[in-house]
Amino acid sequence: MNDINEVDFDDAADFDDEMFANLDSSTHATIQAPDFHGYRSGFVAVVGRPNVGKSTLMNALIGTQIAIASSRPETTRKAIRGIVTTDNAQMVLVDTPGIHRPRTLLGQRLNDIVDESLSDVDAIAFLLPADQEIGPGDRRILSRLRSDFAKKDASGNWIWKVPLIGIVTKIDTLSRDELVAHLLEIQQFADFTDIVPVSALERDNVDEVKKVLIQNLPEGPQMYPEDQLSEESPSDMIAELIRGAFLEELDDELPHSLAVVVDDICYPNEDEETQYDDNKAHVLVSVYVERDSQKPIIIGHRAEHLVRVKKRLRTAVNRITGTKAVLELHVKVAKGWQSDPKKLERLGF
């Protein structure tokens, strides 16, 4: 176990000469490890219980809003992939839904998304909030990670196949003495490769988190263009932003029975027969709830909620579409969609 916030890496493993033993000298001379000149790249899974700050940290590392950052738990529903590119590295952050005990078919599908996201990663960032004690949910996640990414050596110590970095979030909520005590507790919780405290909301120590994550990646090539910030399509990015805006707008009035689908984006001049002639992109959106009684909550008095969501997202949607855009929000009912396999599939789960 390394000291907190201290980075320590093993030298790259030497090639085993025996693997070339039966090859002739000419073949041996042509087989070489690729030389990336110190450039690092790879995928980092961001895991943790619901509402530990995964999306907030990811947005802070990327420098723009890619994932929904909300004070409400269980906000992220898809594995959002954000891309961080520096002069000497490219890191793909996979923001996973919070791992939890599922209560609906949707909850099980979200856990399945986590499993898929973890299937081929180069490092894991395990987020633990500074303002909460380590609990059963954290232990369940650790057990799950160990089953997939670790094994015990002869002494009974856990050996990780990929680096496990502990990220202690929300450090602005504790005094210095309280934080030190909590960090010591986390140090005993698991055999972390590194532990880094951070307040993504205050941008305190965000650069250190970025540095440590990158240094734990293997050497490899650049995978995406330098200016690409996400793997998500414009439709998926807009849908997530709309859902997040409604969650913030409605506070506790609406349970997590809200789903958003972007049906189409009609760009100006892409079709001469388009019904729009205002030289703007029109984003056609369906907002689904589970019951008829929830529609008025979404719409609001005189459509006030729809108006505020459109206003809140105007700049972000313009940036994503690359032009001035109009959001057209249509509220619909998909009864019991969280437990209906066919409806879940139509809604992208």
N, C-alpha and C positions, 0 to 999 in steps of 0.2 A: 504493500500500500504506500503510495506516495504522499508526501505532505500536501496539505490543502493548498491549492493554487500553484503547485510546483509541477512543472512539466518534465517528465523523464521518459525517454524513449530508447528502446533497444536498437542497436544497429541492425541494418537490413541483414537478413539471413544469407549466409554464403550458399552458393550453388553446390550441390553434392557432385563431386567429380565422377562418382560411380555411375551416374545416370548417362554419362558419355562413354563409358568403358568399352562398349561394343560398337561404337561408331568409328568409322575411319577418320583420319585426320582432316580430310577436306570437308567432310560433313560437320565435324566438330567445330571447325573454324567459322562456319556460317550460322551456327546456333548461338544467339546472344540474347541476353535480356534487353528489352527495350530501354532506351535511355531517355528519361523525361526531364533530365537536367534539374532535378529537385522540384518539379511541378507536381502538386498534389491534387487529387480529385477523388470524389466518391459520394456516397449517399449516407446521410445521417438520419436515423429515425428519432423523432422527438416524442417521447412517451411519458406517461404519468397519469395520475388520477384526473377525473374531470375537474376543470376550473383551477388548475395549478399554474396557469400562465403560459401554456405552450404556444398559443397563437400570438399572444403579445410579444413573446421573445422572438418568435420567428419573424414577425413584422419588423421588429427592431433590428434584427440582424440583416434583413434584406434592405431595409431603408424605405419601405412603402408597405401599404396594406395589401396583403395577399390573402390572409386568413381572417376569419371573423374573430375579433377580440372583444369578448363580452364578459360582464361580471356574472353572468348566469352559467351554471354548469352544463355539460353535455351540449356545447354549442357546435363544435366541429363534427360534421357528419361524413366527411370524405377525407381521404388522404391527400392533403394539399401539398404539392411539391413546389417549393420556392428555391430559387437559385442565387447563390452568393458567389460573385466572381471578383478575385483580387489579381494583383500582378503575378502572383506565383501559385494560385490555387483556384479551384472551382468546387464548391460544395453545394450539394442538393439536399435541402432540408425537407424531410417528410413529416408534416404535421398530422399526427394520427388522432382519431377520436379517442377520448378518454377511455381507458380500460375499466370496465365496471361489470357488475352482475346484471345481465339483461333481464328486463321485465316484459319486453315485447319482442316480436319478430324483428322489428327495426333495430332494437338493441343488440340482438344476436348478429344481425347483418353488420352493424358497426364494429363489433368485436372481430368478425370475419375480415373486415377491411384492415384492422390492425394486424392480424395474422399475415395477410398478404403483403402489407407494407414492410413487415419485419423479415420477409423471406430472403432478401438479398441486399443487406446493408453492410456498410464498411465500419460503422461506429454507431453507438446508441447514446443519446442524451436523455438521461433519466431525471425528470424534473421533480423536485421535492420542495413544497412551499415552506418558507421560514416561519410563517405565522401559524403552522399546524404541526402537531406531533406526528411522528411516524405511526401509521395505523395499519389496520388489516388490509386495506386496499393497496398500500405500498408494498406490503409483504407478498400479497397475491401477485402483483406485477413482477416483483423480483423473482419469485418462484417460477413464473412463466418464462422470464428471460433466461434464467439458469437452465431450464429444460431445453431451450433451443440454442443457447450460445455459450454454455459453460460445461465443464466437467471437473470432477474432483481428482486431485493428484493423490499420490500415495500417502501424503500427510493429511489428507482430508480438506485441503484448501481448494477453493474454487478457482479454476483457470479459465479465463474468458477467451473465446475464439476471436472476438472483436473487442476494441476498447469500449469500456462502459464509463461514461463521464457523468458524474453527479452534478446537476445544476440546481443550486439552491436559490429559488426565486423569492420575490417579494421581501427582500432584505430591508427595505425601507420601513417595514412595519415593526422592526425590533431595535432595541438599544444594542450598543456594541457588545456588552457583556452577555446579553441574551443570545445574540447571534453566535458568539464564540461557543457558548454551551451547546447550541443547536448543531453547529458544525461538527463538534466532537461526537455528538450522538449519531449524526449521519455517517461520520467516518467509521463508526463501529457497525453500521447497518449492513454495509456491503463492501466487497473488495473493489472499490472504484479505481479506475486508472488515474483519474483526476477528479477533484471537486472544485467547483467555481461558484462563488456567490454572485448574485446579480439582482438588480432591480431594472427590468426592461422598461417599466413605466417611466422611471426617472432617468433611464439610459445610464445607469451607474454600473460600470464594469462590463458593458456589452461588448466592447472591443476585446476584452480579455477572453470572454466566452468564444468569440469568433476565432481568436488566435489558437486557443486550446483545441477546439474542434478540428480546425484545419490541420494542426500538427499531428493529430491522431489519425488522419487519413493516409492511405497509401499513395505512393507516387503513381501518377497516371495522366492521361491526356485531357485536354479541355473537351468537354462533351457538348456544350451549348454555346451559341454566340454570346459575346461579352455583354450585350445589352438585353439579353433575355432574362426576365426575372421570375418566370413561372412556367410550369408545364401545362397549366390549366388553359382551356380554351376561353375566348372572350365570353361565351355564353355561360360557362361554369363560374367564371370569376364574378360576373354580374349577378348571377343567381345567388351566390353565397353572400355578396354584399347586401343584396336586398333582404335576404332572410335575417342577416345580422342587424340591419337597420330596423326591421320590424320588432325584433327581440328587444332592442334598446328603447324603441318608441313606446312599446306596450308594457314594458316593465314586467310586472307579475300578473297582468290581466289574462295572458294567454299561455297555456301549457305548451310543451314541445310537440304540438300537433300541426306545426306549420311546415309546409314544403313549398319550394319555389322552383319553377321550371321556365327557362327562357325558350319560348317556342320558335322564335325567329328574330334575326336582326336584319332589317331592310336598310341597306346602305344607299345613300344618294347616288343616282346615275348608274347603278348596277343593272337596272332593268327599266327600259323605256316605258313599260306598261305599268309601272308602280303607281299605286294610288296616292303616293306622297309627292308633292312638288315643292317642298320647303327647303330642299338642299340639306336635310338633316337625316341622321340615322334614326330609325324607329325600332326600339327594342320592345318586342311583344312578349309579355310575361304573364304566366298563370301562377297565382298564389293560392295554394290549396290549404283548406282546413278540414277537420274531420266532421264537424257538425254545422247544421244551418245556423244555430244560435251563435256561432263564432264569427260569421261573416260581418255582422255589424261592428264587432270589436275591431276587426281588421280595418274596416273602411273608416269608422269614426263618424262623428257628427258632421254632416255636410262634407264627407270625404276628407276630413282634416288629417287623418293618419296617412292616407295615400299622398296627399299634397306634401306633407312634411318629409316623408320618405323620399319622394322624388327630388325635393329641394336639397336634402342632405347628401344625396348621391350624385347630383348633377355633375360635379367636377370629376369624380372618379369614373363615371360612365363615359364622359367625354374623353377622358384619357385612355380608357380601354378600347373604345371604338375608333379613336383617332380622329374624331370629328364631333361637331355638336350633335347631341343625341336627345331623343324624346323617349321617356319611359312610359309605356302603356301597360298599366297594371290591371289585371282582371282577376277578381276573387272568386274562387270556385270551391265546391264541396266534393271531397273524395272520402266518403264515410268509412271510418275504421281503417284508414290506409296503413297505419303503423303495424297492423297484424294481418294484412291481406297480401299474400305473395305476389299476385298479379299486379296490384296497384303499386306495390313497392318497386317492382321491376319497371313499370311505366314511369315512375318518378326517379329512376336512376339508382335504385338500391338493389 
